[in-house]
Amino acid sequence: MSLLPVMVIFGLSFPPVFFEVLLALVLFFLLRRLLQPTGIYDFVWHPALFNTAMYCCLFYLISCFFI
């Protein structure tokens, strides 16, 4: 259970996990943009799976931080 309350914006109700997902998405795009020039994707077997795992790890870390 998150400590953040439900946010109501223009009559739409957003659960706290929505903002955690958005923050993880922003951090994911920044991290992916930083990793692409380093050539790390040349050593990755399946870049889409690597990206998915990286996003899941970021989301997990953020959700642990807000709990």
All heavy atoms as TSV, in Angstrom:
chain	resi	resn	atom	element	x	y	z
A	1	MET	N	N	0.839	-1.167	0.000
A	1	MET	CA	C	0.000	0.000	0.000
A	1	MET	C	C	0.890	1.238	0.000
A	1	MET	O	O	1.793	1.356	0.798
A	1	MET	CB	C	-0.886	-0.037	1.229
A	1	MET	CG	C	-2.048	0.846	1.148
A	1	MET	SD	S	-3.256	0.084	0.084
A	1	MET	CE	C	-4.638	1.025	0.470
A	2	SER	N	N	0.609	2.128	-0.869
A	2	SER	CA	C	1.418	3.334	-0.995
A	2	SER	C	C	0.943	4.402	-0.009
A	2	SER	O	O	-0.225	4.455	0.364
A	2	SER	CB	C	1.327	3.862	-2.420
A	2	SER	OG	O	2.109	5.007	-2.556
A	3	LEU	N	N	1.861	5.241	0.397
A	3	LEU	CA	C	1.530	6.328	1.310
A	3	LEU	C	C	0.924	7.519	0.589
A	3	LEU	O	O	0.363	8.409	1.209
A	3	LEU	CB	C	2.776	6.769	2.063
A	3	LEU	CG	C	3.402	5.732	2.985
A	3	LEU	CD1	C	4.679	6.281	3.591
A	3	LEU	CD2	C	2.427	5.333	4.072
A	4	LEU	N	N	1.062	7.554	-0.741
A	4	LEU	CA	C	0.517	8.667	-1.503
A	4	LEU	C	C	-0.997	8.541	-1.627
A	4	LEU	O	O	-1.526	7.463	-1.838
A	4	LEU	CB	C	1.150	8.698	-2.899
A	4	LEU	CG	C	2.659	8.888	-2.951
A	4	LEU	CD1	C	3.149	8.737	-4.378
A	4	LEU	CD2	C	3.036	10.234	-2.395
A	5	PRO	N	N	-1.716	9.647	-1.516
A	5	PRO	CA	C	-3.169	9.582	-1.651
A	5	PRO	C	C	-3.584	9.501	-3.121
A	5	PRO	O	O	-2.787	9.736	-4.023
A	5	PRO	CB	C	-3.634	10.906	-1.043
A	5	PRO	CG	C	-2.493	11.831	-1.283
A	5	PRO	CD	C	-1.246	10.990	-1.194
A	6	VAL	N	N	-4.837	9.180	-3.335
A	6	VAL	CA	C	-5.389	9.173	-4.681
A	6	VAL	C	C	-5.478	10.623	-5.148
A	6	VAL	O	O	-5.956	11.491	-4.435
A	6	VAL	CB	C	-6.788	8.512	-4.695
A	6	VAL	CG1	C	-7.432	8.643	-6.054
A	6	VAL	CG2	C	-6.677	7.060	-4.292
A	7	MET	N	N	-4.969	10.876	-6.356
A	7	MET	CA	C	-4.976	12.233	-6.904
A	7	MET	C	C	-6.162	12.386	-7.854
A	7	MET	O	O	-6.395	11.508	-8.688
A	7	MET	CB	C	-3.684	12.494	-7.676
A	7	MET	CG	C	-2.436	12.428	-6.834
A	7	MET	SD	S	-2.286	13.786	-5.711
A	7	MET	CE	C	-1.961	15.103	-6.833
A	8	VAL	N	N	-6.870	13.483	-7.731
A	8	VAL	CA	C	-7.985	13.794	-8.620
A	8	VAL	C	C	-7.584	15.017	-9.435
A	8	VAL	O	O	-7.360	16.098	-8.895
A	8	VAL	CB	C	-9.280	14.053	-7.833
A	8	VAL	CG1	C	-10.407	14.419	-8.789
A	8	VAL	CG2	C	-9.643	12.843	-7.000
A	9	ILE	N	N	-7.468	14.816	-10.754
A	9	ILE	CA	C	-7.079	15.888	-11.660
A	9	ILE	C	C	-8.158	16.025	-12.723
A	9	ILE	O	O	-8.412	15.081	-13.470
A	9	ILE	CB	C	-5.710	15.593	-12.312
A	9	ILE	CG1	C	-4.649	15.429	-11.233
A	9	ILE	CG2	C	-5.332	16.690	-13.291
A	9	ILE	CD1	C	-3.323	14.940	-11.733
A	10	PHE	N	N	-8.796	17.189	-12.764
A	10	PHE	CA	C	-9.890	17.464	-13.712
A	10	PHE	C	C	-10.990	16.404	-13.646
A	10	PHE	O	O	-11.540	15.983	-14.659
A	10	PHE	CB	C	-9.364	17.579	-15.140
A	10	PHE	CG	C	-8.403	18.713	-15.341
A	10	PHE	CD1	C	-7.089	18.461	-15.678
A	10	PHE	CD2	C	-8.811	20.022	-15.188
A	10	PHE	CE1	C	-6.192	19.501	-15.862
A	10	PHE	CE2	C	-7.927	21.072	-15.362
A	10	PHE	CZ	C	-6.611	20.815	-15.698
A	11	GLY	N	N	-11.279	15.939	-12.455
A	11	GLY	CA	C	-12.346	14.967	-12.263
A	11	GLY	C	C	-11.937	13.532	-12.507
A	11	GLY	O	O	-12.754	12.630	-12.345
A	12	LEU	N	N	-10.682	13.294	-12.896
A	12	LEU	CA	C	-10.198	11.931	-13.106
A	12	LEU	C	C	-9.396	11.491	-11.897
A	12	LEU	O	O	-8.548	12.223	-11.393
A	12	LEU	CB	C	-9.319	11.852	-14.356
A	12	LEU	CG	C	-10.008	12.187	-15.669
A	12	LEU	CD1	C	-8.983	12.236	-16.792
A	12	LEU	CD2	C	-11.068	11.155	-15.982
A	13	SER	N	N	-9.669	10.293	-11.434
A	13	SER	CA	C	-9.007	9.765	-10.250
A	13	SER	C	C	-7.819	8.902	-10.680
A	13	SER	O	O	-7.967	7.975	-11.471
A	13	SER	CB	C	-9.999	8.917	-9.451
A	13	SER	OG	O	-9.366	8.354	-8.340
A	14	PHE	N	N	-6.628	9.223	-10.164
A	14	PHE	CA	C	-5.411	8.489	-10.492
A	14	PHE	C	C	-4.864	7.819	-9.237
A	14	PHE	O	O	-4.623	8.497	-8.236
A	14	PHE	CB	C	-4.340	9.426	-11.059
A	14	PHE	CG	C	-4.707	10.027	-12.372
A	14	PHE	CD1	C	-5.158	11.327	-12.454
A	14	PHE	CD2	C	-4.594	9.289	-13.537
A	14	PHE	CE1	C	-5.497	11.884	-13.664
A	14	PHE	CE2	C	-4.928	9.837	-14.758
A	14	PHE	CZ	C	-5.381	11.144	-14.825
A	15	PRO	N	N	-4.645	6.511	-9.282
A	15	PRO	CA	C	-4.056	5.834	-8.127
A	15	PRO	C	C	-2.578	6.189	-8.005
A	15	PRO	O	O	-1.948	6.628	-8.973
A	15	PRO	CB	C	-4.241	4.350	-8.462
A	15	PRO	CG	C	-4.325	4.302	-9.939
A	15	PRO	CD	C	-4.953	5.590	-10.370
A	16	PRO	N	N	-1.997	5.998	-6.838
A	16	PRO	CA	C	-0.586	6.356	-6.639
A	16	PRO	C	C	0.364	5.584	-7.555
A	16	PRO	O	O	1.403	6.115	-7.948
A	16	PRO	CB	C	-0.328	5.997	-5.177
A	16	PRO	CG	C	-1.653	5.935	-4.546
A	16	PRO	CD	C	-2.622	5.575	-5.601
A	17	VAL	N	N	0.024	4.380	-7.922
A	17	VAL	CA	C	0.911	3.582	-8.773
A	17	VAL	C	C	1.044	4.196	-10.165
A	17	VAL	O	O	2.056	4.004	-10.841
A	17	VAL	CB	C	0.430	2.113	-8.841
A	17	VAL	CG1	C	-0.821	1.984	-9.680
A	17	VAL	CG2	C	1.525	1.217	-9.357
A	18	PHE	N	N	0.071	4.974	-10.590
A	18	PHE	CA	C	0.134	5.628	-11.892
A	18	PHE	C	C	1.333	6.575	-11.971
A	18	PHE	O	O	2.057	6.606	-12.966
A	18	PHE	CB	C	-1.171	6.385	-12.168
A	18	PHE	CG	C	-1.181	7.153	-13.443
A	18	PHE	CD1	C	-1.295	6.496	-14.656
A	18	PHE	CD2	C	-1.066	8.532	-13.445
A	18	PHE	CE1	C	-1.298	7.199	-15.851
A	18	PHE	CE2	C	-1.066	9.243	-14.625
A	18	PHE	CZ	C	-1.185	8.576	-15.828
A	19	PHE	N	N	1.569	7.328	-10.910
A	19	PHE	CA	C	2.682	8.265	-10.899
A	19	PHE	C	C	4.021	7.539	-10.772
A	19	PHE	O	O	5.036	7.998	-11.288
A	19	PHE	CB	C	2.497	9.294	-9.791
A	19	PHE	CG	C	1.248	10.096	-9.976
A	19	PHE	CD1	C	0.139	9.878	-9.183
A	19	PHE	CD2	C	1.173	11.049	-10.977
A	19	PHE	CE1	C	-1.016	10.607	-9.375
A	19	PHE	CE2	C	0.021	11.787	-11.186
A	19	PHE	CZ	C	-1.078	11.567	-10.377
A	20	GLU	N	N	4.009	6.387	-10.104
A	20	GLU	CA	C	5.223	5.569	-10.031
A	20	GLU	C	C	5.576	5.007	-11.402
A	20	GLU	O	O	6.743	4.961	-11.780
A	20	GLU	CB	C	5.044	4.446	-9.018
A	20	GLU	CG	C	4.887	4.945	-7.599
A	20	GLU	CD	C	4.493	3.860	-6.628
A	20	GLU	OE1	O	4.491	2.671	-7.018
A	20	GLU	OE2	O	4.191	4.191	-5.470
A	21	VAL	N	N	4.564	4.598	-12.151
A	21	VAL	CA	C	4.778	4.091	-13.506
A	21	VAL	C	C	5.341	5.202	-14.402
A	21	VAL	O	O	6.270	4.964	-15.186
A	21	VAL	CB	C	3.467	3.514	-14.093
A	21	VAL	CG1	C	3.568	3.282	-15.577
A	21	VAL	CG2	C	3.089	2.238	-13.380
A	22	LEU	N	N	4.789	6.390	-14.299
A	22	LEU	CA	C	5.277	7.509	-15.107
A	22	LEU	C	C	6.715	7.877	-14.754
A	22	LEU	O	O	7.534	8.122	-15.648
A	22	LEU	CB	C	4.374	8.728	-14.935
A	22	LEU	CG	C	2.999	8.655	-15.579
A	22	LEU	CD1	C	2.242	9.953	-15.327
A	22	LEU	CD2	C	3.108	8.393	-17.061
A	23	LEU	N	N	7.042	7.892	-13.477
A	23	LEU	CA	C	8.408	8.206	-13.058
A	23	LEU	C	C	9.380	7.130	-13.538
A	23	LEU	O	O	10.475	7.438	-14.019
A	23	LEU	CB	C	8.476	8.349	-11.539
A	23	LEU	CG	C	9.827	8.706	-10.961
A	23	LEU	CD1	C	10.313	10.041	-11.521
A	23	LEU	CD2	C	9.751	8.743	-9.458
A	24	ALA	N	N	8.978	5.864	-13.446
A	24	ALA	CA	C	9.826	4.776	-13.933
A	24	ALA	C	C	10.016	4.873	-15.445
A	24	ALA	O	O	11.108	4.598	-15.952
A	24	ALA	CB	C	9.220	3.425	-13.568
A	25	LEU	N	N	8.992	5.287	-16.160
A	25	LEU	CA	C	9.091	5.428	-17.609
A	25	LEU	C	C	10.062	6.536	-17.993
A	25	LEU	O	O	10.889	6.364	-18.902
A	25	LEU	CB	C	7.704	5.703	-18.192
A	25	LEU	CG	C	7.534	5.601	-19.696
A	25	LEU	CD1	C	7.833	4.180	-20.156
A	25	LEU	CD2	C	6.133	5.987	-20.087
A	26	VAL	N	N	10.007	7.654	-17.297
A	26	VAL	CA	C	10.927	8.760	-17.571
A	26	VAL	C	C	12.366	8.337	-17.283
A	26	VAL	O	O	13.273	8.561	-18.095
A	26	VAL	CB	C	10.535	10.006	-16.747
A	26	VAL	CG1	C	11.626	11.056	-16.786
A	26	VAL	CG2	C	9.224	10.574	-17.244
A	27	LEU	N	N	12.585	7.688	-16.138
A	27	LEU	CA	C	13.931	7.227	-15.804
A	27	LEU	C	C	14.419	6.161	-16.772
A	27	LEU	O	O	15.602	6.111	-17.108
A	27	LEU	CB	C	13.959	6.684	-14.375
A	27	LEU	CG	C	13.840	7.730	-13.276
A	27	LEU	CD1	C	13.795	7.057	-11.921
A	27	LEU	CD2	C	14.970	8.715	-13.354
A	28	PHE	N	N	13.513	5.317	-17.249
A	28	PHE	CA	C	13.876	4.291	-18.214
A	28	PHE	C	C	14.369	4.911	-19.519
A	28	PHE	O	O	15.400	4.514	-20.063
A	28	PHE	CB	C	12.679	3.373	-18.492
A	28	PHE	CG	C	12.855	2.503	-19.695
A	28	PHE	CD1	C	13.725	1.438	-19.672
A	28	PHE	CD2	C	12.149	2.763	-20.852
A	28	PHE	CE1	C	13.897	0.630	-20.784
A	28	PHE	CE2	C	12.317	1.975	-21.963
A	28	PHE	CZ	C	13.185	0.900	-21.933
A	29	PHE	N	N	13.649	5.919	-20.022
A	29	PHE	CA	C	14.073	6.557	-21.273
A	29	PHE	C	C	15.400	7.285	-21.112
A	29	PHE	O	O	16.238	7.271	-22.012
A	29	PHE	CB	C	12.992	7.498	-21.792
A	29	PHE	CG	C	11.856	6.793	-22.462
A	29	PHE	CD1	C	10.552	7.013	-22.063
A	29	PHE	CD2	C	12.077	5.901	-23.492
A	29	PHE	CE1	C	9.499	6.366	-22.677
A	29	PHE	CE2	C	11.042	5.248	-24.115
A	29	PHE	CZ	C	9.745	5.470	-23.704
A	30	LEU	N	N	15.610	7.907	-19.958
A	30	LEU	CA	C	16.895	8.563	-19.711
A	30	LEU	C	C	18.038	7.546	-19.636
A	30	LEU	O	O	19.107	7.751	-20.226
A	30	LEU	CB	C	16.836	9.373	-18.423
A	30	LEU	CG	C	15.987	10.630	-18.454
A	30	LEU	CD1	C	15.890	11.234	-17.055
A	30	LEU	CD2	C	16.549	11.633	-19.433
A	31	LEU	N	N	17.811	6.457	-18.923
A	31	LEU	CA	C	18.843	5.436	-18.784
A	31	LEU	C	C	19.130	4.749	-20.116
A	31	LEU	O	O	20.293	4.487	-20.447
A	31	LEU	CB	C	18.413	4.401	-17.739
A	31	LEU	CG	C	19.426	3.343	-17.357
A	31	LEU	CD1	C	20.678	3.992	-16.785
A	31	LEU	CD2	C	18.813	2.388	-16.361
A	32	ARG	N	N	18.088	4.493	-20.889
A	32	ARG	CA	C	18.289	3.872	-22.204
A	32	ARG	C	C	19.068	4.796	-23.134
A	32	ARG	O	O	19.952	4.364	-23.867
A	32	ARG	CB	C	16.943	3.513	-22.831
A	32	ARG	CG	C	17.097	2.639	-24.070
A	32	ARG	CD	C	15.771	2.258	-24.612
A	32	ARG	NE	N	15.160	3.438	-25.234
A	32	ARG	CZ	C	14.115	3.381	-26.029
A	32	ARG	NH1	N	13.525	2.238	-26.275
A	32	ARG	NH2	N	13.636	4.481	-26.566
A	33	ARG	N	N	18.770	6.087	-23.051
A	33	ARG	CA	C	19.490	7.060	-23.878
A	33	ARG	C	C	20.958	7.167	-23.469
A	33	ARG	O	O	21.823	7.427	-24.300
A	33	ARG	CB	C	18.806	8.413	-23.774
A	33	ARG	CG	C	19.280	9.415	-24.765
A	33	ARG	CD	C	18.291	10.552	-24.844
A	33	ARG	NE	N	18.741	11.564	-25.751
A	33	ARG	CZ	C	18.279	11.712	-26.985
A	33	ARG	NH1	N	17.348	10.903	-27.424
A	33	ARG	NH2	N	18.732	12.653	-27.758
A	34	LEU	N	N	21.242	6.974	-22.186
A	34	LEU	CA	C	22.620	6.984	-21.721
A	34	LEU	C	C	23.368	5.702	-22.089
A	34	LEU	O	O	24.573	5.733	-22.335
A	34	LEU	CB	C	22.664	7.170	-20.204
A	34	LEU	CG	C	22.315	8.544	-19.671
A	34	LEU	CD1	C	22.249	8.519	-18.157
A	34	LEU	CD2	C	23.330	9.567	-20.135
A	35	LEU	N	N	22.669	4.581	-22.121
A	35	LEU	CA	C	23.322	3.299	-22.385
A	35	LEU	C	C	23.564	3.030	-23.872
A	35	LEU	O	O	24.477	2.281	-24.213
A	35	LEU	CB	C	22.496	2.146	-21.808
A	35	LEU	CG	C	22.506	1.996	-20.298
A	35	LEU	CD1	C	21.605	0.849	-19.883
A	35	LEU	CD2	C	23.908	1.784	-19.784
A	36	GLN	N	N	22.775	3.597	-24.752
A	36	GLN	CA	C	22.919	3.318	-26.182
A	36	GLN	C	C	24.281	3.710	-26.740
A	36	GLN	O	O	24.891	2.916	-27.455
A	36	GLN	CB	C	21.800	3.971	-26.980
A	36	GLN	CG	C	20.526	3.174	-26.949
A	36	GLN	CD	C	19.407	3.836	-27.718
A	36	GLN	OE1	O	19.468	5.017	-28.029
A	36	GLN	NE2	N	18.369	3.076	-28.013
A	37	PRO	N	N	24.837	4.883	-26.437
A	37	PRO	CA	C	26.158	5.229	-26.999
A	37	PRO	C	C	27.308	4.401	-26.423
A	37	PRO	O	O	28.375	4.333	-27.024
A	37	PRO	CB	C	26.346	6.697	-26.644
A	37	PRO	CG	C	25.038	7.200	-26.218
A	37	PRO	CD	C	24.235	6.038	-25.776
A	38	THR	N	N	27.098	3.756	-25.274
A	38	THR	CA	C	28.182	2.994	-24.662
A	38	THR	C	C	28.435	1.673	-25.368
A	38	THR	O	O	29.486	1.073	-25.169
A	38	THR	CB	C	27.881	2.703	-23.184
A	38	THR	OG1	O	26.715	1.881	-23.098
A	38	THR	CG2	C	27.695	3.983	-22.402
A	39	GLY	N	N	27.494	1.199	-26.156
A	39	GLY	CA	C	27.654	-0.070	-26.863
A	39	GLY	C	C	27.247	-1.282	-26.056
A	39	GLY	O	O	27.565	-2.413	-26.415
A	40	ILE	N	N	26.533	-1.070	-24.966
A	40	ILE	CA	C	26.109	-2.187	-24.121
A	40	ILE	C	C	25.129	-3.093	-24.865
A	40	ILE	O	O	25.073	-4.294	-24.624
A	40	ILE	CB	C	25.505	-1.678	-22.795
A	40	ILE	CG1	C	25.333	-2.809	-21.787
A	40	ILE	CG2	C	24.159	-1.046	-23.005
A	40	ILE	CD1	C	26.568	-3.142	-21.057
A	41	TYR	N	N	24.388	-2.528	-25.807
A	41	TYR	CA	C	23.406	-3.323	-26.538
A	41	TYR	C	C	24.061	-4.290	-27.521
A	41	TYR	O	O	23.404	-5.184	-28.035
A	41	TYR	CB	C	22.411	-2.405	-27.259
A	41	TYR	CG	C	21.389	-1.805	-26.323
A	41	TYR	CD1	C	21.544	-0.523	-25.811
A	41	TYR	CD2	C	20.266	-2.522	-25.931
A	41	TYR	CE1	C	20.618	0.020	-24.943
A	41	TYR	CE2	C	19.334	-1.994	-25.064
A	41	TYR	CZ	C	19.520	-0.723	-24.575
A	41	TYR	OH	O	18.598	-0.200	-23.710
A	42	ASP	N	N	25.351	-4.121	-27.798
A	42	ASP	CA	C	26.064	-5.085	-28.629
A	42	ASP	C	C	26.298	-6.394	-27.893
A	42	ASP	O	O	26.469	-7.446	-28.511
A	42	ASP	CB	C	27.412	-4.513	-29.082
A	42	ASP	CG	C	27.246	-3.312	-29.988
A	42	ASP	OD1	O	26.177	-3.198	-30.635
A	42	ASP	OD2	O	28.184	-2.480	-30.034
A	43	PHE	N	N	26.326	-6.346	-26.566
A	43	PHE	CA	C	26.564	-7.533	-25.748
A	43	PHE	C	C	25.280	-8.174	-25.239
A	43	PHE	O	O	25.332	-9.223	-24.605
A	43	PHE	CB	C	27.446	-7.175	-24.548
A	43	PHE	CG	C	28.785	-6.642	-24.958
A	43	PHE	CD1	C	29.074	-5.291	-24.822
A	43	PHE	CD2	C	29.741	-7.479	-25.497
A	43	PHE	CE1	C	30.296	-4.788	-25.197
A	43	PHE	CE2	C	30.963	-6.994	-25.888
A	43	PHE	CZ	C	31.255	-5.648	-25.735
A	44	VAL	N	N	24.151	-7.544	-25.506
A	44	VAL	CA	C	22.865	-8.043	-25.027
A	44	VAL	C	C	22.277	-8.980	-26.072
A	44	VAL	O	O	22.260	-8.676	-27.265
A	44	VAL	CB	C	21.904	-6.857	-24.754
A	44	VAL	CG1	C	20.517	-7.339	-24.422
A	44	VAL	CG2	C	22.448	-5.995	-23.651
A	45	TRP	N	N	21.813	-10.152	-25.612
A	45	TRP	CA	C	21.276	-11.149	-26.530
A	45	TRP	C	C	19.990	-10.666	-27.191
A	45	TRP	O	O	19.804	-10.824	-28.391
A	45	TRP	CB	C	21.004	-12.458	-25.768
A	45	TRP	CG	C	20.261	-13.467	-26.561
A	45	TRP	CD1	C	20.696	-14.101	-27.686
A	45	TRP	CD2	C	18.950	-13.953	-26.310
A	45	TRP	NE1	N	19.732	-14.951	-28.146
A	45	TRP	CE2	C	18.652	-14.892	-27.315
A	45	TRP	CE3	C	18.002	-13.699	-25.323
A	45	TRP	CZ2	C	17.444	-15.566	-27.354
A	45	TRP	CZ3	C	16.814	-14.375	-25.368
A	45	TRP	CH2	C	16.548	-15.297	-26.391
A	46	HIS	N	N	19.082	-10.082	-26.409
A	46	HIS	CA	C	17.793	-9.650	-26.929
A	46	HIS	C	C	17.481	-8.269	-26.336
A	46	HIS	O	O	17.055	-8.171	-25.184
A	46	HIS	CB	C	16.714	-10.655	-26.516
A	46	HIS	CG	C	15.485	-10.609	-27.347
A	46	HIS	ND1	N	14.595	-9.559	-27.298
A	46	HIS	CD2	C	14.983	-11.477	-28.255
A	46	HIS	CE1	C	13.603	-9.800	-28.123
A	46	HIS	NE2	N	13.816	-10.954	-28.715
A	47	PRO	N	N	17.699	-7.199	-27.101
A	47	PRO	CA	C	17.534	-5.853	-26.545
A	47	PRO	C	C	16.135	-5.559	-25.988
A	47	PRO	O	O	16.009	-4.851	-24.990
A	47	PRO	CB	C	17.846	-4.938	-27.726
A	47	PRO	CG	C	18.710	-5.757	-28.615
A	47	PRO	CD	C	18.235	-7.170	-28.451
A	48	ALA	N	N	15.099	-6.108	-26.608
A	48	ALA	CA	C	13.742	-5.847	-26.109
A	48	ALA	C	C	13.539	-6.472	-24.730
A	48	ALA	O	O	12.916	-5.867	-23.847
A	48	ALA	CB	C	12.710	-6.377	-27.087
A	49	LEU	N	N	14.057	-7.663	-24.520
A	49	LEU	CA	C	13.953	-8.299	-23.205
A	49	LEU	C	C	14.792	-7.543	-22.168
A	49	LEU	O	O	14.393	-7.401	-21.012
A	49	LEU	CB	C	14.406	-9.757	-23.269
A	49	LEU	CG	C	13.484	-10.712	-24.007
A	49	LEU	CD1	C	14.103	-12.095	-24.069
A	49	LEU	CD2	C	12.130	-10.768	-23.346
A	50	PHE	N	N	15.954	-7.079	-22.589
A	50	PHE	CA	C	16.803	-6.292	-21.703
A	50	PHE	C	C	16.096	-5.010	-21.290
A	50	PHE	O	O	16.108	-4.637	-20.112
A	50	PHE	CB	C	18.126	-5.980	-22.400
A	50	PHE	CG	C	19.057	-5.147	-21.588
A	50	PHE	CD1	C	19.778	-5.691	-20.546
A	50	PHE	CD2	C	19.223	-3.797	-21.868
A	50	PHE	CE1	C	20.647	-4.924	-19.794
A	50	PHE	CE2	C	20.084	-3.017	-21.127
A	50	PHE	CZ	C	20.797	-3.592	-20.080
A	51	ASN	N	N	15.460	-4.334	-22.243
A	51	ASN	CA	C	14.725	-3.104	-21.942
A	51	ASN	C	C	13.553	-3.368	-21.001
A	51	ASN	O	O	13.298	-2.595	-20.080
A	51	ASN	CB	C	14.232	-2.445	-23.216
A	51	ASN	CG	C	15.331	-1.768	-23.981
A	51	ASN	OD1	O	16.359	-1.423	-23.415
A	51	ASN	ND2	N	15.121	-1.584	-25.269
A	52	THR	N	N	12.848	-4.470	-21.234
A	52	THR	CA	C	11.722	-4.822	-20.372
A	52	THR	C	C	12.194	-5.102	-18.948
A	52	THR	O	O	11.588	-4.640	-17.972
A	52	THR	CB	C	10.973	-6.040	-20.929
A	52	THR	OG1	O	10.553	-5.750	-22.264
A	52	THR	CG2	C	9.767	-6.384	-20.083
A	53	ALA	N	N	13.268	-5.855	-18.824
A	53	ALA	CA	C	13.802	-6.172	-17.503
A	53	ALA	C	C	14.305	-4.907	-16.809
A	53	ALA	O	O	14.113	-4.734	-15.594
A	53	ALA	CB	C	14.924	-7.192	-17.621
A	54	MET	N	N	14.928	-4.017	-17.572
A	54	MET	CA	C	15.427	-2.774	-16.993
A	54	MET	C	C	14.260	-1.915	-16.487
A	54	MET	O	O	14.330	-1.341	-15.393
A	54	MET	CB	C	16.256	-2.005	-18.023
A	54	MET	CG	C	16.943	-0.791	-17.484
A	54	MET	SD	S	18.152	-0.069	-18.597
A	54	MET	CE	C	17.213	0.224	-20.072
A	55	TYR	N	N	13.179	-1.844	-17.261
A	55	TYR	CA	C	12.012	-1.083	-16.814
A	55	TYR	C	C	11.392	-1.709	-15.565
A	55	TYR	O	O	11.020	-0.993	-14.636
A	55	TYR	CB	C	10.965	-0.983	-17.923
A	55	TYR	CG	C	9.725	-0.280	-17.454
A	55	TYR	CD1	C	9.711	1.101	-17.325
A	55	TYR	CD2	C	8.586	-0.984	-17.101
A	55	TYR	CE1	C	8.594	1.763	-16.858
A	55	TYR	CE2	C	7.468	-0.338	-16.631
A	55	TYR	CZ	C	7.478	1.033	-16.517
A	55	TYR	OH	O	6.374	1.684	-16.042
A	56	CYS	N	N	11.282	-3.016	-15.539
A	56	CYS	CA	C	10.698	-3.689	-14.378
A	56	CYS	C	C	11.538	-3.447	-13.123
A	56	CYS	O	O	10.993	-3.229	-12.039
A	56	CYS	CB	C	10.562	-5.186	-14.637
A	56	CYS	SG	S	9.295	-5.592	-15.844
A	57	CYS	N	N	12.846	-3.481	-13.270
A	57	CYS	CA	C	13.731	-3.206	-12.128
A	57	CYS	C	C	13.589	-1.771	-11.649
A	57	CYS	O	O	13.545	-1.516	-10.436
A	57	CYS	CB	C	15.178	-3.513	-12.498
A	57	CYS	SG	S	15.517	-5.269	-12.702
A	58	LEU	N	N	13.507	-0.832	-12.573
A	58	LEU	CA	C	13.317	0.566	-12.191
A	58	LEU	C	C	11.980	0.776	-11.486
A	58	LEU	O	O	11.905	1.472	-10.471
A	58	LEU	CB	C	13.396	1.470	-13.416
A	58	LEU	CG	C	14.779	1.768	-13.950
A	58	LEU	CD1	C	14.681	2.510	-15.277
A	58	LEU	CD2	C	15.570	2.575	-12.955
A	59	PHE	N	N	10.943	0.166	-12.009
A	59	PHE	CA	C	9.618	0.300	-11.391
A	59	PHE	C	C	9.613	-0.305	-9.989
A	59	PHE	O	O	9.057	0.265	-9.054
A	59	PHE	CB	C	8.541	-0.358	-12.257
A	59	PHE	CG	C	7.186	-0.326	-11.626
A	59	PHE	CD1	C	6.505	0.862	-11.499
A	59	PHE	CD2	C	6.611	-1.484	-11.150
A	59	PHE	CE1	C	5.264	0.910	-10.906
A	59	PHE	CE2	C	5.363	-1.445	-10.547
A	59	PHE	CZ	C	4.686	-0.261	-10.426
A	60	TYR	N	N	10.271	-1.446	-9.834
A	60	TYR	CA	C	10.348	-2.081	-8.531
A	60	TYR	C	C	11.085	-1.193	-7.527
A	60	TYR	O	O	10.651	-1.013	-6.391
A	60	TYR	CB	C	11.027	-3.443	-8.637
A	60	TYR	CG	C	11.269	-4.089	-7.305
A	60	TYR	CD1	C	10.215	-4.637	-6.587
A	60	TYR	CD2	C	12.538	-4.139	-6.760
A	60	TYR	CE1	C	10.425	-5.221	-5.340
A	60	TYR	CE2	C	12.768	-4.725	-5.540
A	60	TYR	CZ	C	11.710	-5.267	-4.837
A	60	TYR	OH	O	11.919	-5.836	-3.621
A	61	LEU	N	N	12.210	-0.622	-7.953
A	61	LEU	CA	C	12.983	0.237	-7.052
A	61	LEU	C	C	12.193	1.486	-6.653
A	61	LEU	O	O	12.218	1.907	-5.493
A	61	LEU	CB	C	14.289	0.628	-7.707
A	61	LEU	CG	C	15.320	-0.474	-7.839
A	61	LEU	CD1	C	16.508	0.006	-8.651
A	61	LEU	CD2	C	15.749	-0.959	-6.476
A	62	ILE	N	N	11.501	2.072	-7.609
A	62	ILE	CA	C	10.692	3.262	-7.308
A	62	ILE	C	C	9.519	2.924	-6.398
A	62	ILE	O	O	9.225	3.655	-5.460
A	62	ILE	CB	C	10.223	3.929	-8.614
A	62	ILE	CG1	C	11.407	4.550	-9.322
A	62	ILE	CG2	C	9.146	4.974	-8.347
A	62	ILE	CD1	C	11.120	5.025	-10.697
A	63	SER	N	N	8.860	1.804	-6.656
A	63	SER	CA	C	7.725	1.426	-5.820
A	63	SER	C	C	8.177	1.069	-4.403
A	63	SER	O	O	7.466	1.337	-3.441
A	63	SER	CB	C	6.937	0.280	-6.435
A	63	SER	OG	O	7.732	-0.881	-6.513
A	64	CYS	N	N	9.382	0.508	-4.258
A	64	CYS	CA	C	9.908	0.245	-2.910
A	64	CYS	C	C	10.249	1.551	-2.201
A	64	CYS	O	O	10.126	1.648	-0.988
A	64	CYS	CB	C	11.153	-0.633	-3.001
A	64	CYS	SG	S	10.787	-2.344	-3.341
A	65	PHE	N	N	10.686	2.528	-2.965
A	65	PHE	CA	C	11.036	3.812	-2.373
A	65	PHE	C	C	9.818	4.544	-1.829
A	65	PHE	O	O	9.872	5.196	-0.792
A	65	PHE	CB	C	11.739	4.683	-3.425
A	65	PHE	CG	C	12.143	6.030	-2.934
A	65	PHE	CD1	C	13.172	6.181	-2.027
A	65	PHE	CD2	C	11.489	7.161	-3.378
A	65	PHE	CE1	C	13.534	7.436	-1.550
A	65	PHE	CE2	C	11.841	8.417	-2.928
A	65	PHE	CZ	C	12.880	8.557	-2.012
A	66	PHE	N	N	8.668	4.427	-2.501
A	66	PHE	CA	C	7.459	5.137	-2.091
A	66	PHE	C	C	6.623	4.397	-1.066
A	66	PHE	O	O	5.639	4.928	-0.582
A	66	PHE	CB	C	6.597	5.479	-3.305
A	66	PHE	CG	C	7.096	6.666	-4.077
A	66	PHE	CD1	C	7.586	6.516	-5.357
A	66	PHE	CD2	C	7.079	7.915	-3.508
A	66	PHE	CE1	C	8.050	7.594	-6.067
A	66	PHE	CE2	C	7.550	9.013	-4.206
A	66	PHE	CZ	C	8.039	8.849	-5.486
A	67	ILE	N	N	6.981	3.191	-0.740
A	67	ILE	CA	C	6.170	2.423	0.236
A	67	ILE	C	C	6.667	2.721	1.631
A	67	ILE	O	O	7.778	2.860	1.931
A	67	ILE	CB	C	6.219	0.923	-0.066
A	67	ILE	CG1	C	5.419	0.657	-1.315
A	67	ILE	CG2	C	5.679	0.119	1.090
A	67	ILE	CD1	C	5.347	-0.772	-1.718
